[in-house]
Amino acid sequence: MTPTPHARKPLVRNARITVPVAAGAALALIGGALLWSPGGRADAATGRAAGAKAAGFTAVAAGDIAEQCTASSSSCVHPKTAALVKKINPAFVMTMGDNQYDDARLKDFQKYYDKTWGAFKDKTHPIAGNHETYDPDGALKGYKSYFGSIAYPKGKPYYSFDHQNWHFIALDSNSLDKSEQINWLKADLAANSKKCVAAYWHHPLYSSGEHGNDPVSRPVWKMLLDAKAELVLNGHDHHYERFAPQNADGKADPNGLVELVGGMGGANPYKIEEVQPNSEKRLTKTFGVVKLNFTDDGYSWELIGTDGKTKDTSPSYTCR
């Protein structure tokens, strides 16, 4: 079902947000592709014939996933979030770091993560969190050994990939202050030919949770804004939070980036400490996955809880 945007002032003044979806709108699976049926919605894409459908796809995202527990324990969450991924059956999965606790050793990946989220390994595009650096055998060693070329497609823990009209950028926020990754990102953005751009990494620039704001990615935000990117996905803080469009300095901006913190994949929840400007929704002690609905000119998402119910629905955004 197509998510209905919340009634809020930015829906009026933010040109990137579409007109709310009319009754009767739907997502239909036709010929293996997820298609968006506007059902009377004003379509932001110019030149599209009235009633035409925009090709689309669904992806799933979450961070902070596999505690050292198994389905034999009723309090173990990552088997339950993995069950959601299986039911949604997305085109691909994005993980926003801290995939395996506590030290992300290979034997722990094999014993815990692999038994649940490992079922989707062949269509997962992971990134590393800070816990992947704690491996006593060497920073990121277990992570790299487990995921292999999936996480290191070009020999580095950062990469990009395309899907339909979208360009996705997976970054290693453990080394965002290194010139090598920044130079790679500049070149990657310059070479991109897709209309819509999303990026994801572990440490959020803005968060109302226990870890709070981490300025390491501010230069990256500025680069993404200059490239007219749309969306940033993060983990690290163990809660769910979405922000209104904002710039790298935390000022509301209708042409800014939309940030989503999705650290509710299975790790123990964190408290909300200090609500940040432009934070629109915050949920803690709510485990689940983010179901992202992408079209060729926009996106929206739903937070699906482990009970199978929708816990939050985003506005619908159009690409710049």
Rosetta silent file (secondary structure, phi, psi, omega in degrees, C-alpha in Angstrom):
SEQUENCE: MTPTPHARKPLVRNARITVPVAAGAALALIGGALLWSPGGRADAATGRAAGAKAAGFTAVAAGDIAEQCTASSSSCVHPKTAALVKKINPAFVMTMGDNQYDDARLKDFQKYYDKTWGAFKDKTHPIAGNHETYDPDGALKGYKSYFGSIAYPKGKPYYSFDHQNWHFIALDSNSLDKSEQINWLKADLAANSKKCVAAYWHHPLYSSGEHGNDPVSRPVWKMLLDAKAELVLNGHDHHYERFAPQNADGKADPNGLVELVGGMGGANPYKIEEVQPNSEKRLTKTFGVVKLNFTDDGYSWELIGTDGKTKDTSPSYTCR
SCORE:     score description
SCORE:     0.000 S_00000001
   1 L     0.000  133.188 -178.700    0.000    0.000    0.000 S_00000001
   2 L   -68.282  129.301 -177.641    1.374    3.416   -0.937 S_00000001
   3 L   -67.657  142.529  178.052    2.213    5.400    2.215 S_00000001
   4 L   -97.148  123.890 -178.172    0.148    8.543    2.860 S_00000001
   5 L   -60.606  147.515  174.507    2.237   11.573    3.858 S_00000001
   6 L   -68.484  146.384  174.200    1.616   13.102    7.266 S_00000001
   7 L   -74.108  114.385 -178.779   -0.211   16.415    7.267 S_00000001
   8 L  -157.780  156.436 -174.129    2.505   18.919    8.155 S_00000001
   9 L   -56.229  -40.910 -179.681    3.588   22.362    7.049 S_00000001
  10 H   -57.298  -23.105  177.472    6.574   21.207    4.944 S_00000001
  11 H   -62.010  -25.139 -178.688    4.098   19.430    2.635 S_00000001
  12 H   -87.642  -43.300 -171.302    2.973   22.895    1.572 S_00000001
  13 H   -96.765  -12.327 -177.397    6.223   24.753    1.329 S_00000001
  14 L   -95.758  110.594 -176.299    8.694   22.034    0.298 S_00000001
  15 L   -66.873  -15.665 -178.415    8.662   21.592   -3.463 S_00000001
  16 L   -80.775  -13.159 -178.152   10.438   18.241   -3.133 S_00000001
  17 E   -97.064  132.328 -176.059    7.462   16.642   -1.384 S_00000001
  18 L   -74.747  164.052  170.754    4.669   15.405   -3.591 S_00000001
  19 L   -59.430  138.194 -178.570    0.998   16.145   -3.232 S_00000001
  20 L   -52.832  145.326 -175.639   -0.455   13.645   -0.687 S_00000001
  21 L   -67.823  132.788 -179.310   -1.507   10.348   -2.232 S_00000001
  22 L   -78.055  160.617  176.079   -5.176   10.135   -3.119 S_00000001
  23 L   -60.344  138.279  179.342   -7.454    7.341   -2.055 S_00000001
  24 L    99.052   -9.186  177.183   -7.127    4.362   -4.376 S_00000001
  25 L   -67.226  152.324 -175.754   -3.407    4.774   -4.992 S_00000001
  26 E  -157.648  160.520  168.866   -1.530    1.495   -4.949 S_00000001
  27 E  -105.879  129.882 -179.150    1.671   -0.386   -5.549 S_00000001
  28 E  -125.031  140.473  177.463    1.265   -3.282   -7.951 S_00000001
  29 E   -94.326  109.965 -177.078    3.660   -6.086   -8.816 S_00000001
  30 E  -128.822  122.700  178.090    3.591   -6.488  -12.579 S_00000001
  31 L    59.479   29.637  177.850    6.073   -8.566  -14.526 S_00000001
  32 L    85.724   -2.229 -179.991    8.376   -8.763  -11.526 S_00000001
  33 E  -113.691  142.154  178.101    8.615   -4.975  -11.134 S_00000001
  34 E   -84.686  120.485 -175.107    6.974   -2.898   -8.421 S_00000001
  35 E  -112.588  140.588 -178.652    4.891   -0.228  -10.084 S_00000001
  36 E   -96.053  122.023  177.209    3.514    2.947   -8.533 S_00000001
  37 E  -104.549  106.245 -171.079   -0.081    3.776   -9.412 S_00000001
  38 L   -59.628  -30.218  177.291   -0.629    7.477   -8.610 S_00000001
  39 L    56.904   40.863  177.560   -4.398    7.139   -8.226 S_00000001
  40 L   100.109   -4.639  179.968   -5.009   10.834   -8.907 S_00000001
  41 L   -70.828  139.092  174.034   -1.746   12.202   -7.416 S_00000001
  42 L   -65.041  122.940 -175.048   -0.198   15.108   -9.273 S_00000001
  43 L   -88.051  129.414 -176.376    2.899   13.563  -10.855 S_00000001
  44 L   -77.260  -18.719 -176.987    6.120   15.509  -10.416 S_00000001
  45 L   -77.733  122.685 -179.575    7.808   13.989  -13.478 S_00000001
  46 L   -75.589  147.848  174.414    7.439   16.265  -16.469 S_00000001
  47 L    82.917    0.533  179.768    6.488   14.818  -19.811 S_00000001
  48 L   -88.023  131.793 -178.943    4.808   11.712  -18.420 S_00000001
  49 L   -62.526  146.480  179.275    1.455   10.922  -19.988 S_00000001
  50 L   -56.649  131.363  178.393   -1.552   11.133  -17.699 S_00000001
  51 L    85.531   -5.449  179.357   -2.124    7.803  -15.979 S_00000001
  52 L   -69.383  152.827 -177.073    1.331    6.469  -16.862 S_00000001
  53 L  -107.265  139.440  178.555    3.084    4.438  -14.148 S_00000001
  54 E   -90.711  129.582  177.376    6.575    5.070  -12.829 S_00000001
  55 E   -60.946  150.328 -178.336    8.791    1.999  -12.529 S_00000001
  56 E  -158.252  177.434  179.213    9.890    1.318   -8.972 S_00000001
  57 E  -157.850  164.313  179.187   11.370   -1.097   -6.488 S_00000001
  58 E  -115.284  137.037  172.236   11.501   -1.812   -2.770 S_00000001
  59 E  -126.227  159.987  177.109   14.618   -1.986   -0.610 S_00000001
  60 E  -120.155  142.194  179.642   15.015   -2.729    3.091 S_00000001
  61 E  -137.953  145.076  172.572   17.384   -0.940    5.460 S_00000001
  62 E  -167.451  156.400  174.001   18.440   -1.296    9.102 S_00000001
  63 L  -128.226  170.847  172.545   21.525   -0.925   11.231 S_00000001
  64 L    58.445   74.123 -161.046   22.767   -2.281   14.564 S_00000001
  65 L  -107.841  -74.019 -162.645   21.577   -5.812   14.019 S_00000001
  66 E   -95.747   99.682  167.473   22.934   -9.070   15.421 S_00000001
  67 L   -69.233  165.889  179.897   23.401   -9.385   19.152 S_00000001
  68 L   -81.830   73.573  179.538   25.075  -12.609   20.319 S_00000001
  69 L  -152.527  166.567 -178.530   21.836  -14.526   20.660 S_00000001
  70 L  -129.649  175.199 -178.053   19.726  -16.934   18.630 S_00000001
  71 L   -63.555  -13.733  177.488   16.067  -17.646   17.963 S_00000001
  72 L   -67.572  -17.392  176.867   16.082  -20.057   20.932 S_00000001
  73 L  -102.252  124.368 -178.305   15.859  -16.942   23.126 S_00000001
  74 L   -65.875  -20.229  179.835   12.524  -15.120   22.991 S_00000001
  75 L   -87.956   -3.424 -179.641   14.300  -11.835   23.726 S_00000001
  76 L   -78.236  124.756 -170.027   16.586  -12.186   20.690 S_00000001
  77 L   -96.707  -35.475 -172.480   15.476   -9.635   18.112 S_00000001
  78 H   -61.504  -28.141  171.725   17.564  -10.086   14.957 S_00000001
  79 H   -63.786  -32.125 -179.091   15.751  -13.326   13.974 S_00000001
  80 H   -74.158  -38.930  177.395   12.505  -11.328   14.114 S_00000001
  81 H   -71.776  -32.297  175.665   13.786   -8.457   11.975 S_00000001
  82 H   -64.010  -36.479  178.054   15.209  -10.994    9.520 S_00000001
  83 H   -62.631  -33.198  176.352   11.730  -12.532    9.264 S_00000001
  84 H   -65.715  -43.580  178.928   10.439   -9.115    8.184 S_00000001
  85 H   -59.806  -44.170  179.881   13.041   -8.907    5.429 S_00000001
  86 H   -60.083  -42.601 -178.554   12.049  -12.355    4.199 S_00000001
  87 H   -68.073  -40.970  179.976    8.378  -11.380    4.103 S_00000001
  88 H   -69.453  -36.274  179.875    9.018   -8.084    2.289 S_00000001
  89 L    52.342   63.244 -176.250   11.380   -9.774   -0.205 S_00000001
  90 L   -74.982  167.599  174.707   13.066   -6.533   -1.328 S_00000001
  91 L   -62.605  -37.002  176.207   15.179   -5.993   -4.420 S_00000001
  92 E  -161.354  170.038 -177.065   18.138   -5.574   -2.070 S_00000001
  93 E  -121.288  136.812  172.490   19.102   -4.907    1.551 S_00000001
  94 E  -115.410  127.201  173.862   21.208   -2.060    2.966 S_00000001
  95 E  -108.060  138.565 -174.516   22.776   -2.423    6.406 S_00000001
  96 E  -104.489   40.489  171.265   23.971    0.714    8.189 S_00000001
  97 L    90.134  167.983 -171.058   26.774   -0.773   10.252 S_00000001
  98 L    49.293   53.177 -179.995   27.273   -2.658   13.521 S_00000001
  99 L   -65.965  -35.995 -176.103   26.041   -5.716   11.698 S_00000001
 100 E  -135.330  131.756  177.488   27.471   -8.042   14.373 S_00000001
 101 L  -102.063  159.587   -6.258   28.090   -7.487   18.093 S_00000001
 102 L   -94.643  -28.405 -176.132   30.179   -7.063   20.121 S_00000001
 103 L  -111.687    8.175  174.465   33.541   -7.266   18.365 S_00000001
 104 L    52.636   41.018  176.172   32.359   -8.392   14.922 S_00000001
 105 L   -75.669  153.571 -178.881   34.667  -11.407   14.811 S_00000001
 106 H   -56.359  -42.837 -177.890   34.271  -13.823   11.918 S_00000001
 107 H   -64.094  -29.713  177.649   33.166  -16.636   14.235 S_00000001
 108 H   -76.139  -40.700  172.960   30.423  -14.391   15.618 S_00000001
 109 H   -54.415  -44.438 -176.240   29.224  -13.418   12.143 S_00000001
 110 H   -70.229  -32.451 -175.861   29.021  -17.127   11.342 S_00000001
 111 H   -84.764  -30.570 -172.951   27.248  -18.069   14.578 S_00000001
 112 L  -117.901  -70.703 -177.264   24.714  -15.227   14.787 S_00000001
 113 H   -53.203  -45.035 -174.963   24.308  -12.839   11.822 S_00000001
 114 H   -64.027  -26.451 -177.875   24.649  -15.612    9.270 S_00000001
 115 H   -78.349  -11.753 -178.541   21.828  -17.624   10.841 S_00000001
 116 L  -125.545  -80.771 -179.528   19.335  -14.789   10.315 S_00000001
 117 H   -68.959  -16.581  176.440   20.275  -11.869    8.060 S_00000001
 118 H   -61.809  -19.072  178.026   22.791  -14.103    6.322 S_00000001
 119 H   -63.526  -20.247 -178.233   19.860  -15.525    4.352 S_00000001
 120 H  -111.776   17.231 -173.631   19.922  -12.308    2.295 S_00000001
 121 H   -56.769  -37.808 -175.447   23.697  -12.046    2.015 S_00000001
 122 H   -71.284  -13.413  176.018   23.723  -12.334   -1.769 S_00000001
 123 H  -125.031   24.911  176.887   21.553   -9.229   -2.116 S_00000001
 124 E   -99.466  137.283  172.803   22.916   -7.227    0.813 S_00000001
 125 E  -115.066   92.469 -173.520   24.964   -4.063    0.368 S_00000001
 126 E   -89.301  162.890  163.758   26.543   -3.608    3.825 S_00000001
 127 E  -133.281  161.978 -176.671   28.666   -0.937    5.405 S_00000001
 128 L   -91.087  148.747  171.436   30.770   -1.189    8.551 S_00000001
 129 L  -109.008 -170.207 -179.744   30.073    0.419   11.914 S_00000001
 130 L   -68.283  -30.796 -179.429   32.342    1.109   14.837 S_00000001
 131 H   -67.084  -26.680  176.026   31.866   -2.405   16.242 S_00000001
 132 H   -67.211  -18.288  178.520   33.412   -3.856   13.092 S_00000001
 133 H   -86.566   -7.595 -175.150   36.611   -2.028   14.056 S_00000001
 134 L   -87.595   -3.874 -178.313   36.794   -3.758   17.464 S_00000001
 135 L   -53.653  121.187 -179.432   37.761   -7.173   16.082 S_00000001
 136 L   -63.419  -17.375  177.398   40.831   -8.301   18.082 S_00000001
 137 L   -84.440   -4.895  179.525   42.232   -9.862   14.908 S_00000001
 138 L   135.730  142.474 -178.326   42.271   -6.445   13.242 S_00000001
 139 L   -55.603  127.281  177.206   39.850   -3.646   12.385 S_00000001
 140 L    68.889    5.528 -174.842   37.190   -4.824    9.900 S_00000001
 141 H   -65.787  -48.767  178.911   38.897   -8.213    9.500 S_00000001
 142 H   -63.847  -39.842  177.736   35.897  -10.354   10.488 S_00000001
 143 H   -59.613  -48.448 -179.859   33.569   -8.078    8.533 S_00000001
 144 H   -66.821  -39.718 -179.528   35.690   -8.352    5.402 S_00000001
 145 H   -65.284  -37.925 -178.491   36.157  -12.111    5.815 S_00000001
 146 H   -74.239  -51.158 -175.351   32.436  -12.677    6.161 S_00000001
 147 H   -84.800  -26.318  178.758   31.100  -10.401    3.423 S_00000001
 148 H    59.354 -135.633 -175.088   34.101  -10.574    1.063 S_00000001
 149 H   -68.571  -13.928  175.531   33.656   -8.789   -2.249 S_00000001
 150 H   -61.947  -43.427 -179.631   30.072   -7.879   -1.340 S_00000001
 151 L   -91.407  -16.887 -178.591   31.438   -5.296    1.103 S_00000001
 152 L  -128.384   58.704 -174.587   34.704   -4.714   -0.795 S_00000001
 153 L   -62.904  -24.490  177.347   33.672   -4.781   -4.468 S_00000001
 154 L  -126.549   28.437  175.701   36.707   -2.688   -5.451 S_00000001
 155 L    82.450    5.020  179.559   38.995   -3.551   -2.572 S_00000001
 156 L  -128.943  154.050 -179.106   37.771   -0.747   -0.308 S_00000001
 157 L   -81.535   24.386  174.432   35.057   -0.643    2.417 S_00000001
 158 L  -141.883  147.596 -172.041   33.185    2.017    0.448 S_00000001
 159 E  -169.427  178.875  175.394   31.559    1.700   -2.946 S_00000001
 160 E  -143.117  162.038  177.078   28.522    2.614   -5.008 S_00000001
 161 E  -154.355  159.965 -179.673   25.941    0.826   -7.132 S_00000001
 162 E  -114.088  147.935  171.645   22.988    1.661   -9.368 S_00000001
 163 E  -146.419  116.971 -174.809   19.452    0.328   -9.424 S_00000001
 164 L    50.615 -125.101 -174.590   17.028    1.658  -12.029 S_00000001
 165 L   -92.387   18.372 -176.595   17.087    5.473  -11.822 S_00000001
 166 E  -116.779  144.407  173.498   18.903    5.546   -8.468 S_00000001
 167 E  -115.649  123.889 -177.944   22.566    5.792   -7.494 S_00000001
 168 E  -112.037  134.659 -177.143   23.433    4.426   -4.037 S_00000001
 169 E  -121.066  119.337 -179.696   26.640    5.315   -2.195 S_00000001
 170 E  -104.930  117.617 -174.296   27.881    3.143    0.691 S_00000001
 171 L  -115.700  153.798  175.791   30.501    4.883    2.845 S_00000001
 172 L   -99.386  101.642 -176.183   32.766    3.834    5.711 S_00000001
 173 H   -76.148   -2.682  171.127   32.215    6.484    8.389 S_00000001
 174 H   -71.765  -16.705 -177.370   35.124    5.071   10.376 S_00000001
 175 H  -137.354   34.105  179.002   37.368    6.796    7.838 S_00000001
 176 L   -71.954  -11.843  177.330   35.360    9.733    6.494 S_00000001
 177 L   -91.310    7.387 -179.801   38.162   12.022    7.603 S_00000001
 178 L   -96.796  134.669 -175.185   40.593   10.330    5.210 S_00000001
 179 H   -64.354  -29.597 -177.756   41.334   12.070    1.921 S_00000001
 180 H   -60.655  -45.998 -179.811   41.352    8.796   -0.028 S_00000001
 181 H   -70.494  -39.225  179.289   37.642    8.146    0.584 S_00000001
 182 H   -63.372  -42.451  178.316   36.694   11.808    0.087 S_00000001
 183 H   -65.267  -38.426  176.075   38.522   11.936   -3.247 S_00000001
 184 H   -62.153  -43.177 -179.339   36.805    8.728   -4.312 S_00000001
 185 H   -62.804  -41.636  177.420   33.417   10.212   -3.398 S_00000001
 186 H   -57.133  -46.866 -178.784   34.102   13.349   -5.437 S_00000001
 187 H   -66.903  -38.658 -179.323   34.918   11.247   -8.479 S_00000001
 188 H   -64.927  -44.438  179.216   31.937    8.957   -7.927 S_00000001
 189 H   -65.117  -38.330  179.956   29.473   11.848   -7.720 S_00000001
 190 H   -66.329  -31.033 -177.459   30.986   13.470  -10.796 S_00000001
 191 H   -86.975  -12.110 -175.793   30.584   10.258  -12.788 S_00000001
 192 L   -66.160  135.484  178.064   26.998    9.580  -11.714 S_00000001
 193 L  -115.869    0.721 -178.842   24.372    9.742  -14.460 S_00000001
 194 L   -83.173  150.310 -178.150   21.319    8.744  -12.405 S_00000001
 195 L   -70.461  -40.535 -171.594   18.678   11.312  -11.460 S_00000001
 196 E  -110.251  140.572 -175.967   18.250   10.246   -7.817 S_00000001
 197 E  -132.604  131.027  172.519   21.024    9.738   -5.252 S_00000001
 198 E  -127.359  147.748  178.441   20.982    8.145   -1.782 S_00000001
 199 E  -133.582  152.454  178.177   23.933    7.588    0.539 S_00000001
 200 E  -147.179  144.756  176.913   24.362    5.584    3.719 S_00000001
 201 L  -159.028  179.609 -169.692   26.940    5.162    6.463 S_00000001
 202 L   -82.375  -55.655 -170.572   27.004    4.375   10.185 S_00000001
 203 L   -85.009  115.812 -176.809   27.558    7.562   12.234 S_00000001
 204 L   -76.282  144.706  174.090   24.767   10.143   11.730 S_00000001
 205 L   -65.706  -39.856  179.133   25.514   13.833   11.420 S_00000001
 206 L  -126.479  134.781  178.203   22.348   14.522   13.412 S_00000001
 207 L  -158.872  140.553  176.760   20.721   12.295   16.026 S_00000001
 208 L   -91.908    4.960 -175.609   18.560   12.813   19.097 S_00000001
 209 E   -87.756 -168.270 -173.673   19.848    9.586   20.652 S_00000001
 210 L   -64.574  -35.051  178.424   22.526    8.706   23.202 S_00000001
 211 L   -76.251  -32.189  178.521   25.436    9.073   20.769 S_00000001
 212 L    72.820 -160.859 -175.590   24.108   12.375   19.448 S_00000001
 213 L   -73.929  142.105  176.309   25.523   14.353   16.541 S_00000001
 214 L  -127.289  109.281 -172.870   28.770   13.279   14.870 S_00000001
 215 H   -73.444   -1.266 -175.126   30.352   16.015   12.728 S_00000001
 216 H   -59.066  -28.019 -176.148   32.665   13.644   10.829 S_00000001
 217 H   -96.039    5.691 -178.660   30.225   13.513    7.910 S_00000001
 218 H   -58.124  -45.464  177.042   29.547   17.260    7.562 S_00000001
 219 H   -59.912  -34.663  178.691   31.921   17.636    4.560 S_00000001
 220 H   -67.425  -41.792  176.071   30.203   14.643    2.942 S_00000001
 221 H   -55.171  -45.569 -178.368   26.785   16.242    3.455 S_00000001
 222 H   -62.722  -39.488  177.939   27.995   19.350    1.655 S_00000001
 223 H   -65.312  -42.545  179.691   29.281   17.282   -1.248 S_00000001
 224 H   -65.979  -39.543  178.012   26.011   15.373   -1.484 S_00000001
 225 H   -63.477  -42.685  178.390   23.987   18.587   -1.396 S_00000001
 226 H   -62.010  -30.587  179.688   26.094   20.063   -4.192 S_00000001
 227 L   -88.435    5.356  178.508   25.399   16.912   -6.204 S_00000001
 228 L    61.705   40.890  175.227   21.630   17.264   -5.540 S_00000001
 229 L   -71.976  167.413 -173.015   21.397   14.033   -3.559 S_00000001
 230 L  -111.281  -45.324 -160.055   18.139   13.152   -1.829 S_00000001
 231 E  -140.385  139.982  174.509   18.516   10.832    1.131 S_00000001
 232 E  -125.042  131.477  178.556   20.964    9.801    3.860 S_00000001
 233 E  -116.002  133.737 -179.596   20.564    6.606    5.913 S_00000001
 234 E  -137.831  168.330  173.399   22.457    6.027    9.178 S_00000001
 235 L  -126.208 -128.981  173.473   22.599    3.753   12.213 S_00000001
 236 L    77.632  -61.643  173.309   24.769    3.933   15.376 S_00000001
 237 L   -82.299  132.517 -171.202   22.063    5.247   17.711 S_00000001
 238 L   -86.927   64.838  175.283   19.686    2.397   18.522 S_00000001
 239 L  -155.281  178.701  176.748   16.418    4.085   17.700 S_00000001
 240 E  -111.666  135.168  179.115   14.361    5.246   14.719 S_00000001
 241 E  -155.247  138.680  173.102   14.308    8.884   13.688 S_00000001
 242 E  -126.484  147.878 -176.181   13.477   10.880   10.596 S_00000001
 243 E  -118.676  151.074  169.356   14.300   14.466    9.841 S_00000001
 244 L   -70.716  159.296  178.385   12.825   17.144    7.615 S_00000001
 245 L   -53.987  134.571 -178.504   15.097   18.308    4.767 S_00000001
 246 E  -150.774  163.025  178.198   18.036   20.280    6.168 S_00000001
 247 L   -92.650 -177.852 -174.934   21.473   21.492    5.184 S_00000001
 248 L   -67.309  -17.654  178.780   24.815   20.402    6.587 S_00000001
 249 L   -95.839    9.536  176.239   24.613   23.058    9.311 S_00000001
 250 L    78.985   18.535  177.752   21.292   21.732   10.609 S_00000001
 251 L   -95.643  135.688  177.885   19.156   24.508    9.140 S_00000001
 252 E   -57.998  133.115 -176.243   15.777   23.619    7.639 S_00000001
 253 L  -152.774  117.325 -178.596   16.072   23.757    3.861 S_00000001
 254 L   -60.003  -19.063  177.151   13.478   22.509    1.343 S_00000001
 255 L  -104.926   17.278 -179.816   16.380   21.542   -0.933 S_00000001
 256 L   -85.334 -175.707  178.143   18.340   19.865    1.838 S_00000001
 257 E   -84.692  144.783  171.144   18.991   16.207    2.561 S_00000001
 258 E   -94.230  124.569 -179.099   16.448   13.978    4.249 S_00000001
 259 E  -109.179  138.284  177.243   18.121   11.968    7.019 S_00000001
 260 E  -128.329  121.626  172.630   16.857    8.700    8.460 S_00000001
 261 E   -96.649  121.760 -174.664   18.404    7.025   11.532 S_00000001
 262 E  -128.060   49.762 -176.894   17.506    3.334   11.462 S_00000001
 263 L   -88.768   46.280 -175.781   19.458    1.661   14.261 S_00000001
 264 L  -120.347   32.941 -175.712   16.624   -0.623   15.331 S_00000001
 265 L   -80.201  -10.920  179.152   17.681   -3.869   13.634 S_00000001
 266 L   159.966  -16.251 -178.394   18.158   -5.882   16.835 S_00000001
 267 L   -80.143  159.618 -177.440   20.562   -4.244   19.307 S_00000001
 268 L   -55.405  135.421 -174.065   19.475   -3.012   22.744 S_00000001
 269 L   -70.735  151.609  175.960   17.548    0.269   22.397 S_00000001
 270 L  -106.803  158.772  177.815   18.938    3.671   23.370 S_00000001
 271 L   -81.349  156.254  167.972   17.119    6.593   24.985 S_00000001
 272 E   -81.274  121.282 -174.140   16.249    9.839   23.258 S_00000001
 273 L   -99.641  -54.043 -176.731   18.578   12.338   24.919 S_00000001
 274 L  -142.501  109.386 -176.992   18.295   15.715   23.182 S_00000001
 275 L   -65.673  126.297 -177.421   15.773   16.294   20.409 S_00000001
 276 L   -86.667  151.274  173.822   17.497   17.898   17.452 S_00000001
 277 L   -56.142  143.466  177.555   16.082   20.695   15.287 S_00000001
 278 L    75.079    3.122  173.946   14.176   19.371   12.260 S_00000001
 279 E   -74.197  124.348 -175.446   13.578   15.972   13.894 S_00000001
 280 E  -102.280  -28.538 -177.315   10.059   14.972   12.899 S_00000001
 281 E  -153.610  134.848  179.482    9.614   11.523   14.417 S_00000001
 282 E  -137.409  132.819  176.640   11.479    9.491   17.029 S_00000001
 283 E  -136.350  130.718  172.910   10.772    5.978   18.270 S_00000001
 284 L  -125.030  164.068 -172.351   12.793    3.928   20.706 S_00000001
 285 L    56.974   28.907  176.074   12.168    0.407   22.025 S_00000001
 286 L  -125.947  104.773 -179.885   10.636   -0.227   18.599 S_00000001
 287 L   -90.420  149.202  178.596   12.501   -2.874   16.612 S_00000001
 288 E   167.518 -161.678  177.921   11.967   -3.372   12.909 S_00000001
 289 E  -134.350  156.167  175.896   13.174   -2.541    9.418 S_00000001
 290 E   -94.121  122.099  176.494   12.689    0.373    7.073 S_00000001
 291 E   -97.888  108.739 -176.061   10.827   -0.556    3.905 S_00000001
 292 E   -96.941  127.997  179.252   11.888    1.967    1.261 S_00000001
 293 E  -108.007  110.502 -177.713    9.715    2.483   -1.799 S_00000001
 294 E  -106.370  135.518  169.428   11.667    3.983   -4.691 S_00000001
 295 E  -114.524 -179.260 -178.059   10.231    5.233   -7.977 S_00000001
 296 L   -74.756   -4.190  177.953   12.127    6.645  -10.928 S_00000001
 297 L  -142.630   18.313  179.751   11.620   10.170   -9.581 S_00000001
 298 E  -178.025 -171.673 -176.509   11.021    9.880   -5.847 S_00000001
 299 E  -164.359  162.191  170.629   10.771    7.825   -2.695 S_00000001
 300 E  -157.153  174.059  177.664    8.982    7.206    0.594 S_00000001
 301 E  -153.010  165.742  174.159    9.293    4.656    3.373 S_00000001
 302 E  -131.852  141.506  169.668    7.566    2.820    6.173 S_00000001
 303 E   -90.974  117.473  179.680    8.952    1.560    9.464 S_00000001
 304 E  -103.569  121.012 -179.395    7.692   -2.000    9.870 S_00000001
 305 E   -80.051  167.379 -177.989    7.805   -3.338   13.442 S_00000001
 306 L   -66.689  -13.876  174.192    8.553   -6.904   14.428 S_00000001
 307 L   -86.291    4.149  178.305    4.816   -7.384   15.002 S_00000001
 308 L    84.190   -0.248 -177.964    4.306   -6.731   11.282 S_00000001
 309 L   -95.274  150.098  177.350    2.560   -3.404   11.851 S_00000001
 310 E   -77.029  120.912 -177.530    3.529   -0.064   10.330 S_00000001
 311 E   -95.918  -23.111  177.050    4.978    2.140   13.066 S_00000001
 312 E  -159.962  150.235  177.726    5.681    5.224   10.974 S_00000001
 313 E  -131.366  129.258 -178.924    5.155    6.447    7.422 S_00000001
 314 L   -79.190  166.886  163.956    7.260    9.118    5.788 S_00000001
 315 L   -65.395  170.631  173.245    6.105   11.846    3.451 S_00000001
 316 L  -101.284  126.419 -175.801    6.564   11.139   -0.264 S_00000001
 317 E  -110.402  150.548  171.466    9.518   13.022   -1.743 S_00000001
 318 E  -106.914  148.911  179.182   10.495   13.827   -5.322 S_00000001
 319 L   -72.868  151.350  179.780   14.079   13.803   -6.547 S_00000001
 320 L   -82.598    0.000    0.000   15.800   17.055   -7.322 S_00000001
